[in-house]
Amino acid sequence: MATTACFIIVSRNDIPIYEAEVGSATKREDAAQLHQFILHAALDIVQDIAWTTSAMFLKAIDRFNDLVVSVYVTAGHTRLMLLHDSRNDDGIKSFFQEVHELYIKVLLNPLYLPGSRIASSHFDTKVRALARKYL
């Protein structure tokens, strides 16, 4: 089964610092822009929910047609957002937890300026491998 998935990391200042299309479905020309629009539209909902709960994994917070937005909020209010069409909550939670560990490793790098774009090819490769594994 082909899955659609778009993953984005948004800093606490609402600036996207990492983006990846990680699904196995065939790519449409306008799909990337549509996915970005859906994820950015969900930011307000994430902000409202994040202040009312202590949970980091917010599951399905928004829907668009058959696509679902799941979010993981870090302690520093960085949002890891995934747009997907699967129903695998355990796999999505594991994906978020492992990407969070990778993100912490990036933050520990003394050459990385927090809040700036993550341009590491190693990080990108690891995220895509985790997406294949869990999604």
Accessible surface in RSA format (square Angstrom, percent):
REM  Atomic radii and reference values for relative SASA: ProtOr
REM  Chains: A
REM  Algorithm: Lee & Richards
REM  Probe-radius: 1.40
REM  Slices: 20
REM RES _ NUM      All-atoms   Total-Side   Main-Chain    Non-polar    All polar
REM                ABS   REL    ABS   REL    ABS   REL    ABS   REL    ABS   REL
RES MET A   1   195.61 101.3 114.55  75.8  81.06 193.0  92.69  78.8 102.92 136.4
RES ALA A   2    60.99  56.1  40.02  61.8  20.97  47.7  43.12  60.7  17.87  47.3
RES THR A   3    24.44  17.4  24.44  24.8   0.01   0.0  16.65  22.4   7.79  11.8
RES THR A   4    29.88  21.3  28.46  28.8   1.42   3.4  11.82  15.9  18.06  27.3
RES ALA A   5     3.71   3.4   2.13   3.3   1.58   3.6   2.13   3.0   1.58   4.2
RES CYS A   6     5.29   4.0   5.29   5.9   0.00   0.0   0.00   0.0   5.29   5.7
RES PHE A   7     0.00   0.0   0.00   0.0   0.00   0.0   0.00   0.0   0.00   0.0
RES ILE A   8     1.43   0.8   1.43   1.1   0.00   0.0   1.43   1.0   0.00   0.0
RES ILE A   9     0.00   0.0   0.00   0.0   0.00   0.0   0.00   0.0   0.00   0.0
RES VAL A  10     0.79   0.5   0.79   0.7   0.00   0.0   0.79   0.7   0.00   0.0
RES SER A  11     5.66   4.8   5.66   7.6   0.00   0.0   5.06  10.8   0.59   0.8
RES ARG A  12   150.72  63.3 127.62  65.1  23.10  55.0  39.71  54.3 111.01  67.3
RES ASN A  13   105.13  72.5  82.26  79.5  22.87  55.1  21.48  51.7  83.65  80.9
RES ASP A  14    75.19  52.7  60.10  59.8  15.08  35.7  16.06  37.8  59.13  59.0
RES ILE A  15    92.89  52.9  92.40  68.8   0.50   1.2  92.89  66.9   0.00   0.0
RES PRO A  16    37.84  27.6  33.88  30.9   3.95  14.4  33.88  28.0   3.95  24.6
RES ILE A  17     0.40   0.2   0.40   0.3   0.00   0.0   0.40   0.3   0.00   0.0
RES TYR A  18    11.64   5.4   9.70   5.5   1.94   5.0  11.64   8.7   0.00   0.0
RES GLU A  19    54.35  31.2  34.08  25.8  20.27  48.3  15.03  29.1  39.33  32.1
RES ALA A  20     5.99   5.5   0.00   0.0   5.99  13.6   5.35   7.5   0.64   1.7
RES GLU A  21    46.61  26.8  37.62  28.5   8.99  21.4  30.96  59.9  15.65  12.8
RES VAL A  22    22.71  14.9   0.63   0.6  22.09  53.2   5.56   4.8  17.16  46.5
RES GLY A  23    15.06  18.6   0.00   N/A  15.06  18.6   3.38   9.3  11.68  26.1
RES SER A  24    84.89  71.7  52.08  69.5  32.81  75.6  54.17 115.3  30.72  43.0
RES ALA A  25    25.72  23.6  21.10  32.6   4.62  10.5  21.36  30.1   4.36  11.5
RES THR A  26   134.52  95.7 112.64 114.2  21.88  52.1  88.84 119.3  45.68  69.1
RES LYS A  27   125.84  61.4  93.33  57.3  32.51  77.4  80.58  72.5  45.26  48.2
RES ARG A  28   146.06  61.3 132.83  67.7  13.24  31.5  68.27  93.3  77.80  47.2
RES GLU A  29   174.63 100.3 143.62 108.7  31.01  73.8  66.02 127.7 108.60  88.7
RES ASP A  30    78.20  54.8  75.87  75.5   2.33   5.5  37.24  87.6  40.96  40.8
RES ALA A  31    12.53  11.5  12.53  19.3   0.00   0.0  12.53  17.6   0.00   0.0
RES ALA A  32    37.90  34.8  36.59  56.5   1.31   3.0  36.67  51.6   1.23   3.3
RES GLN A  33   115.29  64.5 110.18  80.5   5.11  12.2  57.33 122.0  57.96  44.0
RES LEU A  34    57.23  31.9  52.39  37.5   4.84  12.2  56.53  39.7   0.70   1.9
RES HIS A  35    11.42   6.2  11.42   7.9   0.00   0.0   4.44   4.6   6.97   8.1
RES GLN A  36    67.08  37.5  67.06  49.0   0.02   0.0   9.32  19.8  57.76  43.8
RES PHE A  37   143.62  71.9 137.69  85.3   5.93  15.4 142.87  86.6   0.75   2.1
RES ILE A  38     7.89   4.5   5.81   4.3   2.08   5.0   7.77   5.6   0.12   0.3
RES LEU A  39     1.12   0.6   0.93   0.7   0.19   0.5   1.11   0.8   0.01   0.0
RES HIS A  40    67.97  37.1  56.24  39.1  11.73  30.0  39.73  40.9  28.24  32.9
RES ALA A  41    57.42  52.8  32.49  50.1  24.93  56.7  44.93  63.3  12.49  33.1
RES ALA A  42     0.00   0.0   0.00   0.0   0.00   0.0   0.00   0.0   0.00   0.0
RES LEU A  43    19.34  10.8  18.17  13.0   1.17   2.9  18.33  12.9   1.01   2.7
RES ASP A  44   102.57  71.8 101.16 100.7   1.41   3.3  27.69  65.2  74.88  74.7
RES ILE A  45    62.06  35.3  60.70  45.2   1.36   3.3  62.05  44.7   0.02   0.0
RES VAL A  46     0.18   0.1   0.18   0.2   0.00   0.0   0.18   0.2   0.00   0.0
RES GLN A  47    92.10  51.5  89.83  65.7   2.27   5.4  15.60  33.2  76.50  58.0
RES ASP A  48    99.34  69.6  90.88  90.5   8.46  20.0  30.71  72.3  68.64  68.5
RES ILE A  49    57.50  32.7  56.43  42.0   1.07   2.6  57.50  41.4   0.00   0.0
RES ALA A  50    18.41  16.9   5.65   8.7  12.76  29.0   7.59  10.7  10.82  28.7
RES TRP A  51   175.58  70.5 144.96  70.2  30.62  71.9 135.00  72.0  40.57  65.8
RES THR A  52   114.47  81.4  75.96  77.0  38.51  91.8  72.42  97.3  42.05  63.6
RES THR A  53    55.22  39.3  34.74  35.2  20.47  48.8  25.91  34.8  29.31  44.3
RES SER A  54   118.47 100.1  82.71 110.4  35.76  82.4  56.14 119.5  62.33  87.3
RES ALA A  55    55.11  50.7  37.73  58.2  17.38  39.5  47.70  67.2   7.41  19.6
RES MET A  56    70.60  36.6  65.17  43.1   5.43  12.9  34.73  29.5  35.87  47.5
RES PHE A  57    24.64  12.3  12.42   7.7  12.21  31.8  12.42   7.5  12.21  35.0
RES LEU A  58    19.12  10.6   4.47   3.2  14.65  36.8   9.50   6.7   9.61  25.9
RES LYS A  59   114.42  55.8 114.06  70.0   0.36   0.9  61.73  55.6  52.69  56.1
RES ALA A  60    50.02  46.0  22.65  35.0  27.37  62.3  22.65  31.9  27.37  72.5
RES ILE A  61    23.16  13.2   2.27   1.7  20.89  50.3   7.06   5.1  16.10  43.7
RES ASP A  62    40.40  28.3  34.24  34.1   6.16  14.6   5.54  13.0  34.87  34.8
RES ARG A  63   147.56  62.0 124.66  63.5  22.90  54.5  55.17  75.4  92.39  56.0
RES PHE A  64    81.15  40.6  77.99  48.3   3.16   8.2  81.15  49.2   0.01   0.0
RES ASN A  65   132.39  91.3  87.18  84.3  45.20 108.8  31.65  76.2 100.73  97.4
RES ASP A  66    97.33  68.2  86.92  86.5  10.42  24.6  45.66 107.5  51.68  51.5
RES LEU A  67    15.37   8.6  15.16  10.8   0.21   0.5  15.16  10.6   0.21   0.6
RES VAL A  68     5.28   3.5   5.28   4.8   0.00   0.0   5.28   4.6   0.00   0.0
RES VAL A  69     0.14   0.1   0.14   0.1   0.00   0.0   0.14   0.1   0.00   0.0
RES SER A  70     1.97   1.7   1.97   2.6   0.00   0.0   0.00   0.0   1.97   2.8
RES VAL A  71     0.00   0.0   0.00   0.0   0.00   0.0   0.00   0.0   0.00   0.0
RES TYR A  72    14.81   6.9  14.81   8.4   0.00   0.0   2.85   2.1  11.95  14.7
RES VAL A  73    11.01   7.2   9.13   8.3   1.89   4.5   9.13   7.9   1.89   5.1
RES THR A  74     9.59   6.8   6.22   6.3   3.37   8.0   4.71   6.3   4.88   7.4
RES ALA A  75    94.47  86.9  63.32  97.7  31.16  70.9  75.08 105.7  19.39  51.4
RES GLY A  76    37.72  46.5   0.00   N/A  37.72  46.5  30.55  83.8   7.17  16.1
RES HIS A  77    55.90  30.6  55.83  38.8   0.07   0.2  36.35  37.5  19.55  22.7
RES THR A  78    10.90   7.8  10.90  11.0   0.00   0.0   0.00   0.0  10.90  16.5
RES ARG A  79    16.43   6.9  16.43   8.4   0.00   0.0   2.85   3.9  13.59   8.2
RES LEU A  80     0.00   0.0   0.00   0.0   0.00   0.0   0.00   0.0   0.00   0.0
RES MET A  81     0.66   0.3   0.66   0.4   0.00   0.0   0.00   0.0   0.66   0.9
RES LEU A  82     0.00   0.0   0.00   0.0   0.00   0.0   0.00   0.0   0.00   0.0
RES LEU A  83     0.00   0.0   0.00   0.0   0.00   0.0   0.00   0.0   0.00   0.0
RES HIS A  84     7.25   4.0   7.25   5.0   0.00   0.0   7.25   7.5   0.00   0.0
RES ASP A  85    31.64  22.2  19.41  19.3  12.23  28.9   4.32  10.2  27.32  27.2
RES SER A  86    16.96  14.3  13.63  18.2   3.32   7.7  14.42  30.7   2.54   3.6
RES ARG A  87   178.22  74.8 148.54  75.7  29.68  70.7  83.03 113.5  95.20  57.7
RES ASN A  88    69.61  48.0  61.76  59.7   7.85  18.9  26.42  63.6  43.20  41.8
RES ASP A  89    67.73  47.4  63.89  63.6   3.85   9.1  16.87  39.7  50.86  50.7
RES ASP A  90   116.35  81.5 112.62 112.1   3.73   8.8  33.29  78.3  83.06  82.8
RES GLY A  91     8.42  10.4   0.00   N/A   8.42  10.4   7.58  20.8   0.83   1.9
RES ILE A  92     0.09   0.1   0.09   0.1   0.00   0.0   0.09   0.1   0.00   0.0
RES LYS A  93    89.66  43.7  89.66  55.0   0.00   0.0  32.91  29.6  56.74  60.4
RES SER A  94    35.29  29.8  34.40  45.9   0.89   2.0   6.36  13.5  28.93  40.5
RES PHE A  95     0.00   0.0   0.00   0.0   0.00   0.0   0.00   0.0   0.00   0.0
RES PHE A  96     0.00   0.0   0.00   0.0   0.00   0.0   0.00   0.0   0.00   0.0
RES GLN A  97    74.90  41.9  73.01  53.4   1.89   4.5  17.37  37.0  57.53  43.6
RES GLU A  98    55.41  31.8  53.85  40.7   1.56   3.7  16.78  32.5  38.63  31.5
RES VAL A  99     0.00   0.0   0.00   0.0   0.00   0.0   0.00   0.0   0.00   0.0
RES HIS A 100    28.23  15.4  28.23  19.6   0.00   0.0  13.32  13.7  14.91  17.4
RES GLU A 101   103.22  59.3 100.93  76.4   2.29   5.5  31.82  61.6  71.40  58.3
RES LEU A 102    22.95  12.8  22.18  15.9   0.77   1.9  22.18  15.6   0.77   2.1
RES TYR A 103    11.81   5.5  11.81   6.7   0.00   0.0   4.01   3.0   7.80   9.6
RES ILE A 104    73.77  42.0  73.77  55.0   0.00   0.0  73.77  53.1   0.00   0.0
RES LYS A 105   136.31  66.5 125.61  77.1  10.70  25.5  77.32  69.6  58.99  62.8
RES VAL A 106    23.19  15.3  19.11  17.3   4.07   9.8  23.19  20.1   0.00   0.0
RES LEU A 107    65.94  36.7  48.35  34.6  17.58  44.2  48.37  34.0  17.57  47.3
RES LEU A 108   134.95  75.2 111.64  79.9  23.31  58.6 115.14  80.9  19.81  53.3
RES ASN A 109    67.81  46.8  60.01  58.0   7.80  18.8  14.64  35.2  53.17  51.4
RES PRO A 110   128.88  93.9  89.60  81.7  39.28 142.8 102.30  84.5  26.58 165.2
RES LEU A 111   166.14  92.5 132.94  95.1  33.20  83.5 137.43  96.5  28.72  77.3
RES TYR A 112    29.08  13.6  16.56   9.4  12.51  32.6  20.93  15.7   8.15  10.1
RES LEU A 113   130.41  72.6 126.54  90.5   3.87   9.7 128.59  90.3   1.81   4.9
RES PRO A 114    93.15  67.9  74.03  67.5  19.12  69.5  74.48  61.5  18.67 116.0
RES GLY A 115    31.65  39.0   0.00   N/A  31.65  39.0  19.22  52.7  12.44  27.9
RES SER A 116    41.08  34.7  31.78  42.4   9.30  21.4  35.16  74.9   5.91   8.3
RES ARG A 117   137.10  57.6 118.65  60.5  18.45  43.9  62.78  85.8  74.32  45.0
RES ILE A 118    12.38   7.0   1.63   1.2  10.75  25.9   2.58   1.9   9.80  26.6
RES ALA A 119    98.52  90.6  60.01  92.6  38.51  87.6  70.41  99.2  28.11  74.5
RES SER A 120    51.08  43.2  35.57  47.5  15.52  35.7  34.43  73.3  16.66  23.3
RES SER A 121    90.94  76.8  81.11 108.2   9.83  22.6  51.40 109.5  39.53  55.4
RES HIS A 122   120.26  65.7 114.77  79.8   5.49  14.0  81.54  84.0  38.72  45.1
RES PHE A 123     3.85   1.9   3.17   2.0   0.68   1.8   3.80   2.3   0.05   0.2
RES ASP A 124    40.93  28.7  40.93  40.7   0.00   0.0  11.34  26.7  29.60  29.5
RES THR A 125    84.91  60.4  81.24  82.4   3.67   8.7  61.91  83.2  23.00  34.8
RES LYS A 126    89.12  43.5  88.65  54.4   0.46   1.1  32.80  29.5  56.31  60.0
RES VAL A 127     0.00   0.0   0.00   0.0   0.00   0.0   0.00   0.0   0.00   0.0
RES ARG A 128    83.12  34.9  81.96  41.8   1.17   2.8  31.42  42.9  51.70  31.3
RES ALA A 129    41.90  38.5  36.45  56.2   5.45  12.4  37.42  52.7   4.48  11.9
RES LEU A 130    19.82  11.0  19.65  14.1   0.17   0.4  19.73  13.9   0.08   0.2
RES ALA A 131     4.07   3.7   1.41   2.2   2.66   6.1   1.60   2.3   2.47   6.5
RES ARG A 132   179.16  75.2 146.27  74.6  32.89  78.3  80.66 110.2  98.50  59.7
RES LYS A 133   141.69  69.1 104.84  64.3  36.85  87.7  74.86  67.4  66.83  71.2
RES TYR A 134    43.81  20.5  37.33  21.2   6.48  16.9  28.50  21.4  15.30  18.9
RES LEU A 135    44.46  24.8   7.78   5.6  36.68  92.2  22.90  16.1  21.56  58.0
END  Absolute sums over single chains surface
CHAIN  1 A     7668.2       6299.9       1368.4       4304.6       3363.7
END  Absolute sums over all chains
TOTAL          7668.2       6299.9       1368.4       4304.6       3363.7
